[in-house]
């Protein structure tokens, strides 16, 4: 395995920090990454980047106070200094009423590997190989008289977590992703692919999709802002799900009264055809078997056939309710609480073509851009369509449309899903991945228009 540090070295560095700490309890998290990126624009590669980053973070507990310190230098003096600073910071903090204890080993084993998590070819992939893949895309774009921009990235990430209560966890995973924006004089098209295995990335498929969208996007027409039937491709669907994860699926959001599911567990909050869950052990996503506290990940059903089914927990939120963590802690310190980062959405029995053919008038959206929350508790978000927005008339893609601004509630929109595709696509997310179908929504609110 082509790892950054390897299991033994990563755990030994964590243990050095643990031995250096005199806190009541201590947690050490080491993240080591090799990241490689090839960027291209105007049909030329203009940047190759290779970066190795390491971050060792210490969380120290002094009574009911916690403090954190980190270092990217991994000499013994640096590690000991981080442990000492974390304890000094803890002693200066106010008491933390939410904190009970760091987690200890539980009944569920901590796995070090999940099928599909680490790919040797990805870990060893070279800049020349990335350039060859980019050439496939650029040649197709240039041949169509279009301009290609985007990136091809590969990487390895190691995570090690050790604490003074007996947790010792290590895992390594790989990621690969290609994105392409193909531009013409008056319109552009987008495509991407994401996987833990670089061999699953098909540059020709990415090229053909993005080039086809770009050709179809030329000479767009203006549409009036209004409610439209909308068909969202997976990149747009994943964007909306990230806001549900960020704003609504955390137990801390529920405990603080700011989740759209507060007081609604067991009640419908979306359409009956919507099921969403988080599973860090499913190789169809970008798996990681434990969280940043070293707690094994559980599969958590969040929305079950439209019904609010559950929240994800870390050790702090779980302690508030007298239960165990579900393995969804983010790196400490953080103000967000736990978060699902390996999201899945169930598919349906349709295809994208069938959704289009069943639509009398509507809009096909390739992806969103610059989405932001407007009303967090209702998960109202706003953003722009981008790189492939098309008007559907009489069951056909009739013409390209200028981009539109949307402002709508995600749970409300997911209460009006008329169809979901059988095929699902993996999209990159926050830390992990999001596997989603394309969806057709009966009513979706567009509130503004652009000139491009």
BAMI-632321 format. One record per residue: residue in one letter; x, y, z of N, C-alpha, C, O in turn. Coordinates in steps of 0.05 Angstrom, whole numbers, plus 5000, padded with zeros to 4 digits. Example, Ala and Ser with C-alpha at 12.3 -4.5 7.8 and 13.67 -1.06 7.14 Angstrom:
A526448865156524649105156526449345156528549345169;S525749555142527349795143525850015157526850235161;
END
This chain:
X501749765000500050005000501850255000503650275016;X501250444982502750694981501450894999499851064990;X502150885024500951065044502851305049505151305040;X501751505063503351735069505351675091507751715087;X504351575113506051505136506051205141508051095149;X503751085137503450805144502350775173502650965189;X501050555178499650515203501450545228500850695246;X503650405228505350395252506450675258506450765281;X507450815238508551085243506451285251506851445269;X504051275239501951455246501051415275500751615289;X500651165283499851115310502051185330501451285352;X504551145323506751205341506851505346507451595369;X506451665325506451955329504252045348504552225364;X501851925345499651985363500351905392499752055410;X501651675395502351585422504451765435504451805459;X506251875418508152065429506752305442507452405463;X504652405428503152635439501652545464501452695483;X500552305464499052205487500952185511500152255534;X503252075507505252045529506152325540506852345563;X506052525522507052785531504852945546505553155558;X502452855546500253005559499752925588499852685595;X499353125605498753075633495853155639495053185662;X494153175618491353255621489853015634490752795634;X487453085644485752875655485052665633485052425638;X484352765610483852595587485252735562485452975561;X486052565543487452685519486552525494486252285495;X486052685473485452565447487452675427488052915427;X488452505410490352585389489252495362488552255358;X489052675343488152615316490252705296491152925296;X491052515279493152565259491852525231490852315225;X491952735215491052715187493452765169494752975171;X494052565152496352595134495252555106493852355100;X495952735087494852725060497052775039498752945042;X496852625018498252684993496152764973494352594967;X496253004962494253104943495653194918497553344919;X494653104895495753174870493553274851491353164850;X494153494838492153634822493353734796495453864795;X491953674774492653784748490353964739488053874736;X490954214735488954414726489354484697491654494687;X487154534682487354614655485354834649483254844661;X485955004629484255214620484955294592487255264583;X483055384577483355454548484855244533486555294516;X484154984539485254754526488254694531489554564515;X489254804553492054754560492254694590490954824607;X494054514597494754474626496454704635498454774622;X495654834656497155064666498155034694499655204704;X497554804707498454774734498554474741496654334737;X500754394753500954134766501854174795503854304800;X500354074814500954124842501053854856499353674852;X503153824872503353594890503953694918505853844922;X502253614937502553724964502253504985500353344983;X504053485003503853305026503253485051504853655058;X501053425065500353575089499953385112498953165108;X500853465135500453305159499553495182500553715185;X497653405197496553575219496053385243494353215241;X497453435264496953295289495553485309496753685316;X493153405318491653575336491253435362490653195363;X491553585384491253475411488853615424488753865424;X487053455435484953565452485453475480485553235486;X485753675498486353615526483853675543482453875538;X483353515563481153545581482253605609483853455620;X481253825621481953895649479353935664478154155663;X478453735677475853745690473653765670473253585653;X472053985671469954025651470754235631469054365619;X473354265626474354455606475954305586477254105592;X475854395561477354265539478854485524477954705521;X481154405513482754575497484054415474484654185478;X484554555452485754415429488054575418488054815418;X490054425408492354545395493254355374492854115375;X494554465353495354295330498154385321499054605325;X499454195307502054255294502254105268501153885265;X503554225249504154085224507053995223507853865204;X508654065243511353965246511253725265510153755287;X512453505258512053255273514553155287514852925293;X516353345293518553275311517653235339515453335346;X519153105356518353045383517753295399515853315414;X519453505396519053755410516453885401515054005417;X515853875375513453995365510953855376509053985384;X511053595377508753435387508353485416506153525426;X510553485432510353545460509353825465507853875484;X510254015448509254285451506254315446504954465460;X505254165426502354175421500854065444498754165451;X501853845456500453725479500353925503498353945516;X502554065507502754255529500854495524499554585542;X500854595499499154825492496154745495494554915505;X495454505487492654425489491754425519489454515524;X493354335537492654335565492554625576490754695591;X494454785568494455075577491855205568490655355583;X491055155543488655275532486255175547484455325553;X486154915553483854805568483554935595481254995603;X485654985609485555115635484555395634483555505654;X484755525611483855805608480955815598479856035597;X479855595590477155595579474955605601475455515623;X472555705594470355685613469455395614469955245595;X468055315635466955035635465154985611463655165602;X465254745601463654665578461454475588461854245593;X458954585591456754415602456054185584454753995593;X456654195558455953975540457853745542457153515534;X460253795552462353585551462053405575461853495598;X462053145571462052945592464652795594465952775615;X465552685571467952525570468652465541466952465524;X471252415537471952295511470752015509470251895530;X470351915485469251645483471451435489473851485485;X470551215499472350985503471650765483469750795467;X473150555482472450335463469650225469468950185492;X468150175448465450075451465349775444467349645441;X462849685441462449405435462949345405463449115397;X462649555388463049515360466049535353467349725362;X467149355338469949375331470549605313468949685296;X472949715315473849935298475249805274477349685276;X474049835251475149715226477349905215477150145218;X479349785203481549945191481149965161482450135148;X479449805149479149805120476249725113475049565127;X475349845091472749775080473249715050474749855037;X471949505040472349445011471849694994469749824997;X473649754976473449984958474450244969474350444956;X475650234994476550485006479250574996479750814992;X481050384991483750444983484350304956483950064953;X485350464937486050364911488950424905489850654904;X490450204900493350234896493950404871495850564871;X492450364850492950514825492650814830494150974820;X490550884845490151164851492451284867493351504862;X493351134887495551234904498151274889499751444896;X498551114868500951134852500651294826502551304811;X498351404821497851534796499651774792500151934810;X500751804768502752004762501652254749499452254738;X503252464748502452714734502152654704500452774691;X503952484694503752424665501152274658499952324637;X500352104676497751964672495452154673493552134658;X495552334692493352534694493352704668491252774657;X495752784659495852944634494752794610493452914593;X495252534609494152374587491052364588489752374567;X489952354612487052354614485852624606483852644593;X487252844614486353104607486553144577484853284565;X488553034564488753064535486352954520485553064500;X485252734530482852624518480652824518479252864498;X480252964540478153164543478653404526476953504512;X481153504527481853744512481653704482480753874467;X482553474473482453414444479553424434479053524412;X477653304449474853304441473753584440472353664422;X474353744461473454024462474554184439473154334425;X477154164434478454314413477354244386476954414369;X476853984382475753894357472954004351472054024328;X471454074373468754184370468854484370466754614369;X471254604370471554894370470755024396469955254397;X471154874418470454964444472954974462475054874455;X472655104485474855134504474354974530472154994542;X476254824538476054644561477554754585479754854582;X476254744608477554814633476654614654474554484652;X478254584675477454394696479854294711481954414712;X479554054723481753934739481453634740479253524736;X483753504746483753224751485453184776487853254776;X484253074797485653054823485652764833483752614829;X487852694845488052434859489352474886490752674890;X488852294905489952344931489752104949488151914945;X491252114971491251914992490852065018492152275023;X489151955036488752085062488951865083487751655081;X490551925104490651745127489551885152489952125155;X488051735168486951845192487651655215487151415214;X488851765236489451615260488351765284488652005287;X487051615302485851735326486651555350486251315350;X487751685370488551545395487551715418487851955417;X486551585439485951745463486651595489487351355488;X486551735511487551615536485651415548486251295569;X483251385536481351185547481550915531480050735537;X483450905513483850645500483150625471483450415459;X482250835459481650835430484250855414485951025420;X484550685394486850705375485850605348485350375344;X485550795330484350735304486050855281487251065284;X486250705259487750795236486350695211485350475210;X486250865190485150795164486350965143487251195149;X486450865119487451015096485550975072484550765067;X485051195057483351185034484351345012486151525015;X483351294988484151444964481651584952479451504956;X482251794936480151934921481252014894483652064890;X479352024875480052124848477652274838475352194842;X478152494823475952644812476752814788478852934788;X474952814768475452984745472953164741470753074743;X473553424736471353614730472053754704474453794697;X470053824689470453954663468254164658465854104661;X469054404651467254614642468154674613470354774608;X466354614594466854664566465354904557462854924560;X466755104546465455364539465555424510467455374496;X463355534501463155654474462755954476463356064497;X461956074455461656364455459556464474459856664487;X457356314476455056414492453856214512451656254522;X455356004517454255804536456355594543458455574529;X455955444564457855254574456455004584454055004590;X458054784585457054534595458954414616461354474616;X457754254634459354154657458953854659456853744653;X461053714668460953434675463053374696465153504697;X462653164711464653084731464352784737462352664731;X466452674748466352394759468052384784470152514785;X467152234804468552204829468651914837466651774833;X470851824848471051544856473451514875475251684876;X473451294890475851224906477951094888480251074895;X477151004864478950874846479151024820477251074806;X481651104813482051264789481251124763480651254744;X481350854764480550704741477650734734476750664711;X476050824753473150864748472551134735470351184725;X474551304734474251564721474651524691476751424682;X472651604675472651564646472851834632470751964628;X475251924625475552194613473852234589472752454584;X473552024572471952064548469052114554467652274541;X467951974574465152014583464752294593462852434586;X466652384610466552664620466552854597464953044596;X468352814578468652994555466153004538465153214532;X465152764531462752754514460352884527458753024514;X460052844553457752974567458053274568456153414561;X460353374576460753664578460653794551459554014548;X461953674531461853794504459053794493458253994481;X457553574496454853574487453053784500451453914486;X453453824526451954034540452754314530451054484526;X455354354525456254614515455154674488454254904483;X455154484470454054534443451054604445450154784431;X449654464462446754524466446254784480444054884479;X448254894494447855134511448255394496447855604507;X448955384471449555634456446955784450444855674444;X447156054450444956234444442556194462440356134453;X442956224488440756174507438656394506439156624498;X436156314514433956504516433556584545434256434563;X432256814549431656904576428956784585427056774569;X428756704610426256614622425456784645427256884659;X422956824648421956984671422156824697421556584697;X423156954718423156814744420356734752418456894750;X419956484760417356384768417756104780420056004781;X415655974787415755694795415555524770413855564753;X417455344768417555164745417754874755418654824777;X416754684738417554414741420554404735421454514715;X422054264751424954264747426053974749425153814765;X427953914732429353664733432253724741433653864726;X433053614763435753664774437553424769436853204777;X439753464756441753254753443253214779443053384797;X444652984782445852914808447553134821447553154846;X449053284805450753494818449153694832449953794854;X446753764822445053964835443653834859443353964879;X442853584857441553444879443553424903442753474926;X446053354898448053334919448453594933448753604958;X448353814918448654084930446454124951446954224973;X443954064944441754094963442053914988441454005010;X442953664983443253485006445353575025445153525050;X447453705015449553805033448354015053449254025076;X446454165044445254365062443454225083443354315106;X442154005076440653855095442553745116441953745140;X444853645108446853535126447953745145448153705169;X448653975133449854195147447954325167448754395189;X445454345159443554505175441554345191440454435211;X440954095183438653965195439053685206437453605223;X441153535198441353255206443153215230443452985239;X444253425242445953405265444353405291442453565294;X445053225310443653215336444053485350442353565366;X446353615346446753875359444754075349443754245364;X444254075323442254255312439554205324438054395330;X438853955329436353885341436253985371434254095380;X438453925385438554005413438454305417437554405438;X439454455398439454745399436954865386436655115385;X435154695377432554795366432754925339431055085332;X434754855323435154985297435054795274435754875251;X434154555278433754365256430954365246429054395262;X430554325220427854315209426354065219423954045216;X427853875231426553635241426053645272425153445283;X426453875284426053895313423153825320421253935308;X422753645339420153565347418553415326416053385330;X419753325305418253205283419152915277418352805256;X420852795294421552515289419052345289417352365306;X418952175268416552015265414352135248412352015244;X414852385240412752525224413852585196416252605192;X412052605176412952665149414052945147412953135157;X416352965134417653225129418353255099419153475091;X418053045084418553045055416652855042414852735055;X416852815015415152625001415752335008417952275017;X413852165004414151885011416251734994417151525002;X417051854972419051724955421951814962423751754947;X422251954984424952054992425951895016424751905038;X428151765012429651625034432551705033433851685012;X433551805055436351905056437651775081436451755102;X440151685077441651575100444551635097445551735077;X446051585119448951615119450151345126449351215145;X452251275111453551015116456551035108457151025084;X458251065128461051085123462450825116464850815111;X460950605116462050335111461250235083462050015076;X459750385068458850305042460950385021461450615016;X462050185008464150234988463050364963464650444946;X460450394960459350534937459850834939459650984920;X460450934964461151214968464151254970465651124956;X464851424988467751464994468051395024467951575041;X468251135030468051045058470351125076472551175067;X469651145102471651175123470351045148468151125156;X471650845160470250675179469850795207468250685223;X471051025213470651145240470851445237471751545216;X470051585258469951875257472451995269474451855275;X472452265273474852405283475152385314476852505325;X473452215327473852135354474651845356475051735378;X474951715333475651435333473351245338473751005344;X470851345337468451185341467551055315467351195295;X467050795315466150665290463550795279461750865295;X463450825253461050945241458750745240459050515234;X456350845246453950695243452450795218452651035211;X450950615206449050705185446650835200445550715218;X446051085192443851235205441851315183442551455165;X439451215186437251295168436251565177435351585200;X436351765161435652035168432752105160431152215175;X432052025135429352055125428451785114429851675096;X426251675124425351415116422651445102420551485115;X422651435076420251465060418751715068416251715071;X420251925070419152195076418852265105418252495112;X419252065122418952115151421552175164423552035159;X421652375182424052435197424752205215423152125232;X427152085211427751825224429951845245429951685264;X431852035242434052035262436052255256435952395235;X437752295275439952485274442652335278442652115289;X444752455269447452345274448552475299447952705306;X450252315314451252405340454252375341455452205328;X455552555356458252515366458052455396455852425406;X460352435410460152355438458852565455457452495475;X459152825448457953035465454953045462453553055482;X453853025437450953035434449752775445447552785455;X451152555441450052295451449752305482447852205493;X451752425495451652435524449352605534448252545555;X448552805519446252965527443652805527441752875542;X443552585512441152425510441552145522439751975520;X443752105536444251845549444451615529443551395535;X445651665506445951455486448851455476450551605486;X449451285457452151265446452451415420450451455406;X454851505415455451645390454951455366455351215368;X453951575344453651425319456151435302456151315280;X458251565311460751575296460751795275461651755253;X459852035283459652255263460952515273460152735266;X463052485290464452725301466152845279467352705263;X466253115279468153265263470653315279470553275304;X472753405267475153475282474653685303473353885297;X475553655327475353855349477454065345479654005336;X476854315353474254415362472554485338473554575317;X469854445340468154545319465454635332464654525352;X464154825319461654935330459254805317456954865325;X459654635297457454515283456254265295453954195290;X457954135312457053875322457453655302458953695283;X456153425305456553205287455353265259453653445257;X456253125239455153165212455352915196457352765197;X453352845180453552625162455152705137454552895124;X457252545132459052615109459152395089460752415069;X457652185092457451965073454551915066453351715074;X453352105051450552105047449751935022451151915003;X447351815025446151665003443151745001441851795021;X442151754977439351794972438351574954439551514934;X436051454962434951234946434051334919433151554916;X434451164899433551224872430651144868429251054887;X429651174843426951104837426850904814428550724812;X424850934797424450744774424450884747423350784728;X425651124746425551284722428251314710430251224721;X428451444686430951524674430751824669428651944670;X433051944664433052234658431452284633429952484632;X431652124613430152164588427152144593425652294582;X426351954610423451924616422452164632420152254628;X424152274650423252514664422752744645420852894647;X424652774625424352994606421952944588420353134584;X421552704579419252644560416552684574414552724560;X416452664601413952684615413452974624411453024638;X415153164616414953434625413853614603415153634581;X411553734607410453914587411954164584412654254562;X412654284607414354524607415854534633414754514655;X418454574631420154574655422954654648423554744626;X424754614668427554694665429254464674428854334695;X431254404658433354204664435754344675436854524661;X436654264698438954394712441254194715440953984726;X443554274704445954104707447154124735447753914747;X447554364744448754394771448054674781447154844767;X448554714808448254974820450955094826452954954827;X450955354831453355504837452755704859450755834859;X454655734878454555934898451955924914450556124917;X451255684924448955654940449555734969451755674979;X447655864982447955955009445355945024443155965012;X445455905051442955895066441756165070443156365073;X439056175069437556425074436056395100436056585116;X434756165105433356115130434255835140433055635132;X436355825157437455565164435455365176435455135169;X433655465194431855275207429855155188428754935194;X429255285166427455175146428955065122427754965103;X431655075123433454995101432555125075432254995054;X432055395076431655545052434355635042435955755056;X434955565017437555635005437155784979435055764967;X439155934972439056074946441656024931443755974943;X441456034905443855984888443156024859440956104852;X445155964842444856014813445055744799446555564807;X443655724777444155504758446755564743447555804742;X448055354732450555414718451355184699450754954705;X452555254677453855064659451954854648452654614649;X449654944639447754754627445054774638444154604654;X443554984631440755024639439055034614439655194596;X436954874613435554844588432454844593431554744613;X431054974574428154974575427054714562427854644540;X425254584576423854354566421054434557419554554572;X420354354533417654404523416654154508418054034492;X414154074515412853844501414653594502414853454482;X415853544526417453304530420153294516421353084514;X421153524508423753534495425353774505424253974513;X428053744505429753974510429554164486430654104465;X428254384490427554564467429754754461430354804437;X430954874481432955084476434455134502433455084524;X436855254500438355324525437055574537435855734524;X437455594564436355824578438655964593440555844601;X438256234595440156384612439856284641437756194649;X441956314656441956214683439956364700439356604696;X438856224720436856334738437756304767439256124774;X436756484784437156464813434756324825432456394819;X435356124842433155994856433256074886435356124897;X430956074899430756104928428455924937426155984930;X429055714951426955524959427755374983430155354990;X425855254996426355075019426954795009425354684993;X429154675017429854415008427754205017426954035000;X426954195043424953995050422354035034421053835027;X421554285029419054325014419454224986417654084975;X421654284973422154184946422153874945421053764926;X423253754965423353454966420753334974420453094975;X418753504980416053414985414453394958412253294958;X415653494937414253504911415853364889415953454866;X417253154896418853004877417052814862415852624873;X416752854835415052684819416452434809415052234803;X419052434807420552204797423452214806424552434810;X424651984808427451954814428651754795427351564788;X431151794787432451614769433351354783434051364806;X433351134768434450884778437450914783438550834803;X438751034763441651064764442351284784441151494784;X444351234801445351434819448251484813449751314802;X449151724821451851814814453251914839452052054855;X455751844842457351944864458452224859459652274839;X457852394878458852674877460652724901460252614923;X462752884897464452964920462853134939461253304931;X463353094965461953254986463853375006466253405000;X462853435029464453545051465853305064464553155079;X468453275060470053055070469552795055471352665045;X466952705054466352455041464952485015465652675000;X463052305008461752314983458752304986457752255008;X457252364964454352364964453452214939454052294917;X451951994943450951834921448051894917446351834935;X447252004894444552114890443552054862445152014844;X440852044859439652024833439152304821439552504835;X438252314797437052554786434152554796432952344800;X432952794799430152804809428553014793429653204782;X425952964792424053154779422353264801420953114816;X422353534804420753674824418453824810418953964791;X416053794821413753914807413854224807413254344787;X414654334830414754624833417354704846418054604867;X418854884834421354974844421555274839421055364816;X422255434859421955724856424555854846426655844859;X424355974823426556144812425756434817423556524809;X427556584829426956854838428457074824428057304829;X430157004806431657204791432957084766432956844763;X433957264749435157174723437857314720438457514733;X439457214702442057324696442157404666440257364651;X444357514659444857594631446757394617447657454595;X447257174630449056974617447956694621449156504611;
END
